[in-house]
Every structure is written in structure tokens, then in C-alpha cells.
Amino acid sequence: MARKTAEEAAKTRDAVIDAALRVFAEKGFAGAQLDDIASRAGVTRGAVYHHFTDKTDLLQVVLAERWPVATAPLLEPLERLKGRPAIEGFLVAYLEALEKDETLRALLVLSSSGELPATIVGDGRDQKQQVFARWLQLLDAQLKAAGASKSTPVRARSESILAGLLGYAVLTSLGHRGRSNAATRAELILSGALDGR
């Protein structure tokens, strides 16, 4: 019986985290209410408080636990392939995920809202920074392997790629759906980063 209770508690906690991510992305941190989160999760407000001390604690857990899960599959091409194919694979994976992965979209909307509370120090904001730092590190290595021109520093090129991806995330969060496929958009970003002066 205790095992089933522990499993149920874990499922409830996950449901609250997933619901909180959606509500935070839709209403912003300030506009999100714990009642809304509980309702979306199909639990009571008391169940939310059983797992989290307050809304800020819940936000930190959402960011800390969902960023690595949502972004891990995107890195696979950067870690498995070399040079241009690695970057193309990463870009296509990211752009396709923007269209299909509600969790990634919600995380990007929430993280780019500019209204995360200053009290989010620790794991929440750090996790996002670590993810982006890892992307930049891998992009740097793959741009070097792809033979990027030395006229512009590799890090500037990596940052340009990341900025392009975040720009697509903003457009997607506003309801824009690209008219070109992910591979075409990836090629445009990559051409600018590799062939640009």
C-alpha cells in the first residue's frame, strides 16, 4: 500500500509541475494562481502545498526539472555528429520541437517573459543558463569543425545561431507558424552563421 501511495504522490507532483508550467506560460508568474494550477492538474490546492511551499518554490522546480528533460533530445546531433551536419541536426531538432513540443514552447515563453521574480536564484534560473551555456559550447566546437571563417569569432557565430533560435521561439509563442519547413529555416540560420563575414 505504501508503494502505491508513493507512486501516486509522484504522479501528483508531476501533474502539478506540468500544470504549473502551462499556467505560468499562459498567465505569467504574477498572473498565475495556485488555484488555477491545482485545477489544471486535477488536484486540490492542499495537494499543491503538500509538494511545494509556495508559487516561487514551484516555479524553481518547474524550471530546474523540465529544462533538462525538454532540451536533452535537441543536443543529440551536436554530440553525435561533426561539423555542419551536427549543427543542421540540432537546428532542425529545435525548430521541429518548437512546432510539436508544448513543454519546450512553454519553457521558452516562460523564460523569455522577463517577469521571472528576482528571488529565482538557485536551480531555476541557473538551469536555463546552464542549458544555453552548453548549447553555445557545443556550437562553438561544431562551427570550428565545420570550418567557420575566422573573420568573425566563433562565439559570435554561436550566439547568432542561439539568437535566431530564440527569435523563432518568440514568433512561435505569438502563434506564428513558419511557412517553410524546419530544414529550410535551419539552413538559413546556418548559412548566416557559417558564410557570413
N, C-alpha and C positions, 0 to 999 in steps of 0.2 A: 504494500500500500504506500509506503514512504517513497519508493522509487517512482510510482505513478505520480505522486504529489510533486516530486522534484521535477519530473518531466513536464507536468502541467505548468508548474511555476516558470520553467524555462521558456515554454511556448508563450505564456502570458507576457513575460518580459520581452521576448522578440516581437510579439504583436504590438506592444506598446511602443517599442523603438521604431518599428516600421510606420506605425500610425503617426508618431511624433514627427518623423522626417517629412511625411506628406503634409501634415498640418503646418509645420514650420515653413516649408517651401511655399505653401499656398497663402498663408496669412502673415508670414514674417514672425520673428521671435516675439516681438511685442504684442502682436495681434493674436497669437496662439493662446488658447486657454486649455488648461488641463482637462476640463470637461469635454472639450472638442476632441482631444487626443484619446481620452477614455472611450468616448462614444465611437470614434473611428476604429479603435482596437476591439470594441465589443466587450469592454470590461468596465468595472466601476472606478470611480476616482480613487477610492481606497486601494484598489489593486495597483494603480499607478504609484501611489505613495508607498506602497509596500516595497516597491523595487527602486524608487528614486526619491531623493529628499525634496527636490523642487524642480521647477522648469529648467533652471540653469544646469543642474546636475544631469537631467535628461538630455539636454542639448549636447553637453560634453560627451555623453555616452553615444549618442547618435553619430556624431562626427568621428569619434575615436573608433567605433566598431564598424561603421558602414563604409567609410572611405577605403580601407584596405580591401574589403570584400568586393566592392564595386569596381575598383581600379586594377586589381591583380590580373585579370584576363587581358587587359589592354597592353600590359608590359611584355607579354609572351613573345611577340615578334621582335621586340628590341633585345630580348635576352637570348633568343634562339637563332636569329638571322644576323647577317652582317651588312653594313653599308646601306645603300639606297633601298633594297628590299626590306630591311628591318624597319626603316623609317616609314616606308609606304604601308607596311603591315600594321604598324602602330597607328598611323593616321586613319587608315580605313577602319580598324577596330574601334577607335574612339568615335569617329563620325557615325558609324553604324550603331554603336551603343547609344549615342545621343538620340537617335531616332527610335530605338527599341527598348532601352533600359530606363524604366521610370525611376529607379533608385539613383542611378548616376545623374539623371537630369535634375532630380530633386536636390541632391547634394550640391550640384553646381549652382542651382538657383539660390539655395540657402547660403552657400559660401560666398557668392558674389553679391549678396544683397546689401552689404555694407552696414547692416544693422546688428551684427552679432555683438552681444554685450561684451564690454571690456573685461568682465570677470571670466570670460572664457580664455583661460590661460592653459596650462596643462595639456592634456591629451587631445582635446577637441581641435583647437587651432593648430597645435603642433603636428597633429596627424596630417592635416591638409598640407602644411608646409613641407613635411617630410615626403609626402607623395609627389608634390611638384618638384622638390629638390632631386628626388630620384629620377623623375622623368627628364629633367634637364641634364643630369649626369649621363644617363643613357643616350640621350640625343646628342650630347657633345661627342661621345665616343663613336657613335654611328655616323655622324657628319664627318668626322675625321676619316673614318674608314671609307666613306663614300667619296672622299677627295674634294671636300668643300674648298673653294677658293680661299686663299689666305688673306685676301684683301680686306675681308670683314672677319672679325674674331668669331670663332666657333660658338662661343657662349651667346653672342648677339644673335646668331642664326637660330640657336636652340630657343632662345627667348622669343624670337619672332614666330617660330612654329607654335610654341605654347600660347602666345597671344592670339594667333589665328584660331587655335582650337577653342580657346575661351571665348573668342568672338562668336564662333559658331554656337557655343553653348548659350550665350546671351540671346542670339537670334532664335534658337530653338525654344528657349524659355518664354519668348514672346509669341510663340505659336507659329513661327516661320518654319516651313519645311522646305529644304533645298530642292530645287528643280533638277539639279544634277545629282548623280549618284555619288556615293561616298568615295569611290575610286577617283572620280573626276575632281572632286574637291580636294582630296588628298594630294593629287598630282599638282594642282595649282599651288597649294601651300608649300609642297616640297620643291617645286621649281623655283619659287621665290627664294627659298632658303639656300638652295644649292647653287642656282645660277645667278642670283642677284649679286650685285657688286657690293 
